[in-house]
């Protein structure tokens, strides 16, 4: 296999793989701009992944599965937000509690509903539709990379654009950023910062629900702990992307490329499989170190 034959499929898969990072990162950005670090992203992705495929299998409809899965994720995010904002619990503790709740809840429900704590397979589940435009497939390289993905991949790109418009071109976005940068000024204007913080958390529930649905609806199965650290990586994506929607898009692609490479490398590199599978997390550590160095240089 020459480099061209290898690189195009690698990048093509990276575009799909980056979608959960991208969606969770956009949701985390909303809470970050409101002055809250949302470490519950991992658990919210897991909730979205589990309930989307369960509802899709039970209703026979991908749309209903997606809709109900997102609604369940938003509900869990509301509980997380209510405990944090209204009951004044520590956001880090409630975030960790949400992650633990998601892992335990999905395991218990899986056992009671299907009699197993392992993989749930749904043979008759419809496949997510893919975007196929024959006229555009003829475009060299670009057509091979950008076309042929499932519809949620393109919806993720749309959300990036909508997030940019929402943050920078609407009064809501201005107030959301004001909540994070100067909540006292928001209060002086007669606005309640807590409302915008809750809005950011609910938006993160929506995007994480989508991120989870991408994982299971595309696979047609639920695998325990299918989120597999993607929520934690999404936090790094937010900072690596400079806390901007399009920056997050670029950072998510980097991590998607790292995971895609680790998948391909298992077949042709004489390196222990454990190291190859850990490659995306190695990239995460390197990214955090680089960001720390850059921040220190700016401070100096």
C-alpha positions as CSV (number, residue, x, y, z in Angstrom):
1,X,0.0,0.0,0.0
2,X,1.5,3.3,-1.0
3,X,1.2,6.5,1.1
4,X,-1.7,7.9,-1.0
5,X,-3.8,4.7,-0.7
6,X,-3.1,4.7,3.0
7,X,-3.6,8.4,3.8
8,X,-7.0,9.0,2.2
9,X,-8.9,6.2,4.1
10,X,-7.0,7.3,7.2
11,X,-8.2,10.8,6.9
12,X,-11.7,9.7,5.8
13,X,-12.1,7.7,9.0
14,X,-10.6,10.5,11.0
15,X,-13.5,12.7,9.9
16,X,-16.0,10.2,11.3
17,X,-14.1,9.4,14.4
18,X,-13.7,13.0,15.4
19,X,-17.5,13.6,15.6
20,X,-18.0,12.6,19.3
21,X,-15.0,14.7,20.3
22,X,-16.4,17.6,18.3
23,X,-20.0,17.5,19.6
24,X,-18.9,17.0,23.2
25,X,-16.4,19.8,22.9
26,X,-19.0,22.2,21.6
27,X,-21.2,21.4,24.5
28,X,-18.4,21.8,27.0
29,X,-17.5,25.1,25.4
30,X,-20.9,26.5,26.3
31,X,-20.4,25.7,29.9
32,X,-16.8,26.9,29.8
33,X,-17.9,30.3,28.4
34,X,-20.4,30.5,31.2
35,X,-17.6,30.0,33.8
36,X,-18.0,26.3,34.6
37,X,-15.7,23.4,33.7
38,X,-18.1,20.6,32.8
39,X,-16.4,17.3,33.7
40,X,-19.6,15.4,33.3
41,X,-19.2,15.2,29.5
42,X,-18.0,11.6,29.8
43,X,-21.1,10.4,31.6
44,X,-23.5,12.4,29.4
45,X,-22.0,10.8,26.3
46,X,-22.5,7.4,27.8
47,X,-26.2,8.2,28.7
48,X,-26.8,9.4,25.1
49,X,-25.1,6.3,23.7
50,X,-27.1,3.8,25.8
51,X,-30.6,5.4,25.5
52,X,-30.4,6.3,21.8
53,X,-29.8,2.7,20.7
54,X,-32.2,1.3,23.3
55,X,-35.0,3.6,22.1
56,X,-34.2,3.1,18.5
57,X,-34.3,-0.7,18.9
58,X,-37.6,-0.6,20.8
59,X,-39.4,1.9,18.5
60,X,-37.8,0.7,15.2
61,X,-37.1,4.3,14.4
62,X,-33.6,6.0,14.3
63,X,-35.2,9.4,14.6
64,X,-37.2,8.5,17.7
65,X,-34.2,6.7,19.2
66,X,-32.1,9.8,18.6
67,X,-34.7,12.2,19.9
68,X,-35.5,10.2,23.1
69,X,-31.8,9.5,23.7
70,X,-31.1,13.3,23.5
71,X,-34.0,14.1,25.8
72,X,-32.8,11.6,28.4
73,X,-29.3,13.1,28.2
74,X,-30.7,16.6,28.6
75,X,-32.7,15.4,31.6
76,X,-29.5,14.0,33.3
77,X,-27.7,17.2,32.5
78,X,-30.5,19.2,34.1
79,X,-30.2,17.1,37.3
80,X,-26.4,17.8,37.2
81,X,-27.0,21.5,36.7
82,X,-29.8,21.8,39.4
83,X,-27.7,20.1,42.0
84,X,-24.7,22.3,41.1
85,X,-26.4,25.6,40.6
86,X,-29.5,25.6,42.9
87,X,-28.2,23.4,45.7
88,X,-24.7,24.9,45.5
89,X,-22.9,21.6,45.3
90,X,-19.3,21.5,44.1
91,X,-19.2,21.3,40.3
92,X,-16.3,18.9,40.3
93,X,-18.0,16.5,42.7
94,X,-21.3,16.6,40.9
95,X,-19.5,16.1,37.6
96,X,-17.7,13.0,38.8
97,X,-21.0,11.8,40.4
98,X,-22.7,12.2,37.0
99,X,-20.0,10.1,35.4
100,X,-20.3,7.4,38.0
101,X,-24.1,7.5,37.8
102,X,-24.0,7.0,34.0
103,X,-21.7,4.0,34.3
104,X,-23.8,2.4,37.0
105,X,-27.2,3.2,35.6
106,X,-26.4,1.9,32.1
107,X,-25.0,-1.4,33.6
108,X,-28.0,-2.0,35.9
109,X,-30.5,-1.2,33.2
110,X,-28.7,-3.4,30.7
111,X,-28.8,-6.3,33.1
112,X,-32.4,-5.9,34.1
113,X,-33.7,-5.3,30.6
114,X,-31.5,-7.7,28.6
115,X,-30.0,-10.0,31.2
116,X,-26.4,-9.1,30.4
117,X,-23.8,-6.6,31.5
118,X,-21.9,-7.1,28.2
119,X,-22.4,-6.0,24.6
120,X,-25.9,-5.5,23.4
121,X,-26.4,-6.3,19.7
122,X,-29.4,-5.1,17.7
123,X,-29.5,-7.0,14.4
124,X,-32.6,-5.3,12.9
125,X,-31.6,-1.7,13.8
126,X,-31.7,0.5,10.7
127,X,-28.4,2.0,9.6
128,X,-27.8,5.7,9.7
129,X,-28.1,7.2,6.2
130,X,-24.9,8.3,4.5
131,X,-24.4,11.3,2.3
132,X,-23.7,10.2,-1.2
133,X,-23.5,12.7,-4.1
134,X,-22.1,10.9,-7.2
135,X,-21.2,14.1,-9.0
136,X,-19.0,15.2,-6.0
137,X,-17.4,11.8,-5.5
138,X,-15.4,12.5,-8.7
139,X,-13.5,15.3,-7.0
140,X,-10.0,14.0,-6.4
141,X,-9.1,13.4,-2.8
142,X,-11.6,15.9,-1.4
143,X,-14.6,13.9,-2.5
144,X,-13.1,10.7,-1.0
145,X,-12.4,12.4,2.3
146,X,-15.6,14.4,2.9
147,X,-18.3,12.3,1.4
148,X,-19.8,9.0,2.4
149,X,-20.1,9.7,6.1
150,X,-23.3,9.2,8.1
151,X,-25.7,12.1,8.4
152,X,-24.8,12.9,12.0
153,X,-21.2,13.7,11.0
154,X,-22.5,16.5,8.8
155,X,-24.9,17.5,11.5
156,X,-21.9,18.0,13.7
157,X,-20.4,20.4,11.2
158,X,-23.6,22.3,11.1
159,X,-23.6,22.6,14.9
160,X,-20.1,24.1,14.8
161,X,-21.5,26.9,12.5
162,X,-24.6,27.4,14.7
163,X,-22.5,27.5,17.8
164,X,-20.3,30.2,16.3
165,X,-23.4,32.3,15.3
166,X,-25.0,31.7,18.7
167,X,-21.8,32.7,20.7
168,X,-20.7,35.7,18.6
169,X,-23.8,37.0,16.8
170,X,-26.6,36.9,19.3
171,X,-27.5,38.6,22.6
172,X,-27.6,35.2,24.3
173,X,-24.0,34.5,23.3
174,X,-22.9,37.9,24.5
175,X,-24.6,37.2,27.9
176,X,-23.2,33.7,28.1
177,X,-19.7,35.0,27.7
178,X,-20.4,37.8,30.1
179,X,-21.5,35.3,32.7
180,X,-18.1,33.6,32.5
181,X,-16.0,36.8,32.4
182,X,-17.9,39.2,34.7
183,X,-21.0,37.7,36.4
184,X,-21.2,40.8,38.7
185,X,-21.7,43.0,35.7
186,X,-24.5,40.7,34.5
187,X,-26.2,40.9,37.8
188,X,-25.9,44.7,37.8
189,X,-27.7,44.7,34.4
190,X,-30.6,42.8,36.0
191,X,-29.7,39.4,34.5
192,X,-29.2,36.2,36.3
193,X,-25.9,34.5,35.5
194,X,-27.3,31.2,36.9
195,X,-29.8,31.0,34.1
196,X,-27.1,31.2,31.4
197,X,-25.0,28.6,33.3
198,X,-28.0,26.3,33.3
199,X,-28.5,27.0,29.6
200,X,-24.9,26.1,28.9
201,X,-25.3,22.8,30.8
202,X,-28.5,21.9,28.9
203,X,-26.8,22.6,25.6
204,X,-24.0,20.3,26.6
205,X,-26.6,17.6,27.3
206,X,-28.0,18.1,23.8
207,X,-24.6,17.8,22.1
208,X,-23.4,15.0,24.3
209,X,-26.6,13.1,23.6
210,X,-25.8,13.4,19.9
211,X,-22.2,12.4,20.5
212,X,-23.3,9.2,22.2
213,X,-25.8,8.5,19.5
214,X,-23.1,8.7,16.9
215,X,-21.2,5.9,18.7
216,X,-24.1,3.4,19.1
217,X,-26.5,4.1,16.2
218,X,-23.6,3.9,13.7
219,X,-22.5,0.6,15.3
220,X,-25.9,-0.9,15.8
221,X,-24.8,-2.0,19.3
222,X,-24.1,-0.8,22.8
223,X,-20.7,-1.7,24.3
224,X,-20.1,-1.1,28.0
225,X,-18.1,2.1,28.6
226,X,-18.4,2.9,24.9
227,X,-17.6,6.6,25.6
228,X,-14.1,5.3,26.5
229,X,-12.6,8.6,27.7
230,X,-14.0,10.7,24.9
231,X,-15.6,13.2,27.3
232,X,-12.3,13.7,29.0
233,X,-10.5,14.2,25.7
234,X,-13.3,16.7,24.7
235,X,-12.2,18.9,27.6
236,X,-8.7,19.0,26.1
237,X,-10.2,19.7,22.7
238,X,-11.9,22.8,24.1
239,X,-8.6,24.3,25.3
240,X,-6.5,23.1,22.4
241,X,-9.1,24.7,20.1
242,X,-8.7,28.1,21.9
243,X,-12.3,28.0,23.2
244,X,-13.7,28.7,19.8
245,X,-16.1,26.5,17.7
246,X,-13.8,26.3,14.7
247,X,-10.8,25.9,16.8
248,X,-12.5,22.9,18.4
249,X,-13.3,21.5,15.0
250,X,-9.5,21.5,14.2
251,X,-8.5,20.1,17.5
252,X,-11.2,17.4,17.3
253,X,-9.8,16.4,13.9
254,X,-6.3,16.0,15.4
255,X,-7.6,13.5,18.0
256,X,-9.8,11.8,15.4
257,X,-6.6,11.4,13.3
258,X,-4.7,10.0,16.3
259,X,-7.4,7.4,16.9
260,X,-7.8,6.5,13.3
261,X,-4.0,6.0,13.1
262,X,-4.0,3.7,16.1
263,X,-6.7,1.6,14.4
264,X,-4.7,1.3,11.2
265,X,-1.4,0.8,13.0
266,X,-2.6,-2.4,14.6
267,X,-2.5,-4.1,11.2
268,X,0.9,-3.2,9.9
269,X,3.2,-1.9,12.7
270,X,5.3,-4.3,14.9
271,X,4.4,-2.4,18.1
272,X,2.6,-3.8,21.2
273,X,-1.1,-3.4,20.7
274,X,-1.5,-1.8,24.2
275,X,0.8,1.0,23.2
276,X,-1.0,1.5,19.9
277,X,-4.4,1.7,21.6
278,X,-3.0,4.2,24.1
279,X,-1.8,6.5,21.3
280,X,-4.8,8.9,21.4
281,X,-4.3,9.3,25.1
282,X,-0.6,9.9,24.6
283,X,-1.6,12.7,22.2
284,X,-3.9,14.0,24.9
285,X,-1.0,14.2,27.4
286,X,1.3,15.8,24.8
287,X,-1.4,18.4,23.9
288,X,-1.9,19.3,27.6
289,X,1.9,19.8,28.0
290,X,2.1,22.0,24.9
291,X,-0.9,24.1,26.1
292,X,0.7,24.5,29.5
293,X,4.0,25.7,27.9
294,X,2.2,28.1,25.7
295,X,0.2,29.5,28.6
296,X,3.3,30.0,30.7
297,X,5.1,31.8,27.8
298,X,2.1,34.1,27.3
299,X,2.1,34.8,31.1
300,X,5.8,35.8,30.9
